[in-house]
Amino acid sequence: MSSALPPPAAPAQVECPSCWQQLPYYDAINSAFFGCPKCHTFFEYPEIGKPKQLQKFKAKPSMQRTLPLGATGTLKGVPYRVTGYMWRREVNSTAHWEEYQLRHEETGAYHQLAVYQGHWMLLEPTEEQYRVQQGNSRRAFVETTDDTFRLYNRYSPRVLYAEGEFDWNVLDDESLSISEYISPPLMLVRERTATKRVHWFRAQHLDPLEIQNGFRVVNSHIPFRTGTGAIEPAPSQATWPILRTFSLVAALLVVVTHLFLMAWGNETVLDTDFVSNPQTVPLEQPVGSGGDRPMRVSPSFTVPGTGALSIRLSANVDNSWLELPFTVVNEQTGQLFEATRGMEYYHGVEDGESWSEGSTETDALLNSVPAGRYHLNFYPAADASNQNPISFHATVQARASFGSNAFLALVLLLLYPAIQFVRRHYHEQQRWENSDYGPGAAS
């Protein structure tokens, strides 16, 4: 049972011609068809003449009813009363759903509230006559001023059960041909009669919480959602356009900024070679400690502005290694920036296969180096087995811009939008798997 407040007494009653049950109803002017909840008889009660039994339903839905007849509530700010209930299915499918007839408490207009696999939508009739456009029979769509609605489903309904009051013979719906066009969270529904008359309905997705709050229903009586609803909004539906635009603009700014820095920065301030006799100095000997550790000093160079300093090193190591501790010395303030880089390169032939490992190049990036005049002090240490002179090359660039920084910024910037994009793409795949007219359907 729903926890909604009990409805007030109906203004009128009608007697079931089969079991004599008194059935309350609320629209004394328009209601002419009734379903008896006791004996499951569907009958017509005309203004003149005796009631006529039209059908006796053999089955009653076993699922728990979310909204009882007569319950009142509010959806999208509109007050409604539940006056009818139907259990329906498609002719050529086992898919079945529930429909509640809602009567607008102020205008008396009727809307339908449908629920399928826990997904709710509210349908209302519209006077608009939409034009269906067809590239081919499986790619039909409806173009409106706001959006494009794509064909999602076509079927004819069967009424398995009905109770309450109705202003039309619901059994006549079995002659309808229904087409559904979607643009989540909206749907356009076309009902075409056997005489080719067309009626359009506009539907909108409802969150189960709106049903729970609008009709004061306990959570346990709300059907559990399974799968993806036909017009269920994709993740971040409301914020996705803003997130997508912001992310693309921000990514473009990162790329443009990086290109600008590459053109304006990366100024080469030192490009020179060094040669040192082979040494067998222990690496644990502190840099700049004097003693036997050699030092090679670069020419002076000027850093034109505060920023990153890129130091690229290469050496003639061949089946050997070279360790290059170095300091960047500010000749005006004595400020030091220290770093250590190593290079090793080995190669040979084993079992007829050539192999190699290591590299003859390396680099270092020093951040926030102030403007000023500098030189480099190198303290090389080489493989003891190497008897050849040590030759290495140093290139220093001021205001350096590394592509890796821009790449990392792009990754961090686009990570969350990429996750949302994947979630939305998967959501759409799941949605169209339930349709015979999806992008992957055969023509």
N, C-alpha and C positions, 0 to 999 in steps of 0.2 A: 504494500500500500504506500501511496505517496504521503509525505508529511505536510502537504499543502493544507491550508485551512479548508474545512468542509464547505462545499458550495451552498449558496442559499437555495431555497426551494424554487423549482422551476415554475414559470408562470402557467404552464399547461401540461396536460398529460394525454397520452393516447394509449389505447388498449391493443395489445398484440392479438391478432386474430387466431393465433395458434394455441397459445397457452394462457391468454387473458391477463398476462402481466401488464401492469400499468407502467408505461414508459414516460418519464419526464422529458420535456423538450422546451427550448428557449426561443426559437424563431417560429412563432405561431403563424406568420405570414408566408414564409418561403418554404419551410420544411414540409416535405410531402412524402419522403421515403425514410424508412426506419429499420434499424437492425435490433432485434431483441437479444439482450445478453443472456437471457435465461434459456430459451429454446433454440436460439441461433437462426430464427426466421427473419428473412428480409422481406419487407412488405411495403406496399404503397397505400397511403391513406389520402385519397383525393378529397377535394373540398365537397364534392357531391358524390354520394354513393357509398358503398361499403368498402372496407379495406380489402386489398387484394394481395394474397401471398405470392411473392415472386420467386423466392428460392429459400431452401433450407440448407444452410452451410453444414457440411459434414465434419469439418475440423475447426478447432479453435486454437489459436497460437498458444504454445506452452510457455513462451517467455514471459517474464514478469512485466506487467504494464508499468511504464514510467509515469504516465499522466492519466488519472482517472477521468471519466466523463464528468463534465461540470466543473472541473478544476479551473481556477483563474490564475493568471500570471501576466508578466510583462516581458516582452522581447523587443529589443531595440527601441525602448521607450514607448511601445504601443501596448495597450491593455488587451488581453485576449481571454476567451473562454474556450475550453475544449468541448466541442459538441458532437464530434464523431471520431470513429477509429476504424481503420482498415488494415488488413494484412494482405499483402499483394506479392506477386512474383512475375517474372518474365515468362512468356510462353515457351521459349526454347532454351530455358535455363533453370537451374535450381535456385538461382539467386532470389531471395525474398526480402521484403522490407516492410516496415510499419509506416503508416501515415496517420497523422492526427489532423482532423479538421478544426481549425481555429476560427472563431467568430470575433471580429473586432467589436469590442464592447461599446464603442462610441458610434461607429458608422454602420455596423451590421455587416460589413464586407467580410468575405471568407478568404482565408489563406490556408495553405497546407504546411504542415511540419512533418518532414520525412526523416527517418533514421535508418541507416543501413550499416551494419557492422560497427555500430557505435558512432558513426559519423552523421551529424545533423545538418539539415539545411531547411531554410524557410522559403516557401514559394508563394508568390503573389501574381495574380493575373495582370497583364499589361495590354493596353490598347495598341501598342506599337506593333506594326507588321514588318518584321525583318525580312530581308532578302537573303536567301541561301545561295551562296556562290560555290561552284563546283569545278575544280580542276579535273577531277574524276570522281567516281562515286564514293571513294574511300578517303578523299581529301577535302570534303565539303567544309565550308566555314561561313561564318556570319561576320560581316564587317559593321562595326558601329562607330560613332564619333569618338568613343573612348578607347576601344580595344578591338581585338580580333578573337572571336570565339570559334574554337575548332571542334569538329564533330568528335564526340566521345562514345556515344552509344545510340543504337536504334533497337526498338523492341515493341512488342505488343503486350499489354499487361493482362493478368488474370487476377480476379478478386477472390481470395481464399476465404475471407471472413470480413464482416462489417457489423458494427453496432453503433447505436446512437442515431442522430438525426442528420438528414442530408437534404439539400435543396435540388438534387438531381439523382437520377437513377444510376448508381455507381456501377451496376452491371453493364450499362451501355459502354463503359470505358474499355471493355474487352474488344470492342471493334476499332479502337484507336490505334494509330501508328505513331509512336512517340520517338522523337529525335532529341538528343541532348548535346548542346554545344557548350564548351567550357572555356573559361578564362579565369582560373582560380584567383580569388575566392568566389567568383560569380559563375552562374550557369544560365543559359537560355534554353527553355524547353518548348519544343513545338509539338502540339497535339493535332493530328490530322484525322478527321473522321472519314467514314466510308464514303460520304458524299463530297469529300475533298474540301470540307471547311477546315480552316486552320485557326488555332488559338495559340497564343504565346504566353508563357509564364517566365518570370524572372526569379531566380533563386540565389540565395546567398548563404555562405557557409556560417554555421554557428558553432562556437566552442561549447563542449558539454557543460562547462561552468556557467554559461549563460542560461542553459536550461535549468541547472540546479538552483541558481540564484533567482532566476525569473519566476519559477513556479514553486520555489521553496521545497525542493525535493532532496531527500537525503542522498548522499554520495553513493551508497551501496545500491540504490535503485537506478542509477545511471548505467546503461549498458557499456561494457568494456569495449574500447576501440581496438580494432584489428586491421592490419593492412594500412594502405594509404587511400584516403577518401578521394572521390572524383574531383572535388573542388577544395580539398584541404590545403590551406596555404603552405607553401614551402618554407623551410626554416629561414628566419630573418626576412620574411616577406615584406614587412613594412620598412625595414631599414636597409634592405639590400641595395636599392638604387643609389641611396646616399653613400653607403659603404663602397660600392663599386666605383662610383665617380670619384670619391675622395681618394681611394687607393690608386686609381689610374693617374690622377693628377699628381699625387705625391710621388709616385714612381717616376713619372715624367720629369718632375723637378729634380729628383735624385740623379737621373741620367744627364739632364742638362747641366746641373751643377758639376757633376764629375767631368763632363766634356769641357766645361769652362775652366775648371781647375787644371785639367791636363794641358789646355792651350795657354793659360796664363801662368801656371806653375811649372813644376818639373824643370826648373832652370839648372843646367849643369854648371857647377861652380868649381869642380875639380875632376880631372880625368888624367891619371898618371900611372906609370909603372914603377914597380919596386923590385929590386934584386937583392937577395941576402944569401950569404954563405950558409950551407947546411949546418944546423945546430942540433945538439942532443940535450937541450935544456929540459929538465923535468917540468911538466905542465903545472905541478902544484906550486912552483915558485911564483910568488905574488908578482902581478904586473907592476912594472915600475920600481922593482925592489933593487935594481942595480945588479951588481954581480956579473955573471956570465950571460944573463939574458939579453939578447940583442934588441935594439930599438931602431926602427926606421921612421923617419919624420917626413911628412909630406910638405909640399909647398903651402904657403898660406893661401887662404881663400876667404871670400866675403859672403856671408849669409845676408841677403838683402832685406829680409823681413822675418818676423817670428812665425814659425810653422814647423811642419815635419821635415826631417832631413833623411833622405834616402841614401844609403851607402851600399853600392853593389860591388861585390868582390869576385874575382876569378883568379885561378892559379894553375900552374902547369903540373899539377900532381898527376903521376902516372904510376899506378900500382903502389901508391903511397898516400900519405895524408899530410895536411898542413893545418895547424891551429893558429888562428889569428885573433888574439886579444888586442883590443885597441881602445884608445881614448880620443875623444874630440875635445880639444882644448880651446877655450875662449881666450885669445891673447890679450884682451883688454881687462877682463874680470878674473881670469884664472878658473872660471867654472869648468868642470869636467863632466863629460858624458861617457860612460864606459859600456862596452859590449864585447862579446866574444862570439866569433863565428868560426866554424871549421869546415874544411873541404877534404873529401877523400874520394879516390876513384881507383877501382880495381877492375881488371879485365883479364881474359885468357880464353883458352880452349880446353874443353873437357869432354872426352868421349866423342870428339869430332864436332862438338857444338860450341859456338862462341858464346861467351857470357860476359856481362859487365854489371857493375853496381856502383852506386854513389854518383857524385857530380863534381864538376870542376868549378861550379859557380854557387854563390850564396848571396844573401842580402840582409840588410838590417834597416829598421825604421825607428828613428828617434823622434818622439813627439815633442812639440812645444820648445823647439830650440830657438833662443832669442836671436835677434839680428846682431851682427858683429863680425869681427875678423877671427878666423879659426885656423887651426892646423890639426893633422891627425898624427898620433903616435902609435905605431904598430909594434907588437912584441911577438914575432913569429916563433913558433916551435914546430919542428918538422920530424918526420920519421927518421930514426937513427940510422936506418939502413940506406937512406937516400944520400948519395955522395955528390949529387948534382946541385948547382946553385938553385936557390928557391926564387922563383919569379912569380909575382902576383900583380894584379891590376886593381885599381880602386877608382870608382866613379861616384861622385857625390852630387846629388841634386837637391836644391833647396825648394821649399814650398811643394814638397812631394805629394802626389795624389796617387794612391794605390787602388787599382781596380778591385782588389779584394774588399776594401772598405765599402765601396759603392755596392758591390755584390752582397755583402753582409747586410747593408742597410735595406736593400731591395728584398732580401729574404725575410728580414724581420717585419718589414712593412707589408709584404704580401702574404705572409704566413696565415694570418687569421682569415682574410678574404678568400684565400685558396681553400682553406678548410670548409668555409661556408659554401663556396662554389661546388665542392665535391659533394657536400651534404645535399645541396639543392638538386644537383644533377642526379644523384641516387634517388632522391624523393620523386623526381619526375619520371625516372625509369620505372619505379614501383607503381606510380599512378597509371602509366600507360600500359603496363603489363595486364591491367584489368580491362583493357579496351581492345576491341577488334579493329580500331581505326587509328592506332598509334603510329608514330613515325616509322616503325619497323614492319608495319603490317603490309601484306601483299596487296597490290592494286587489284 
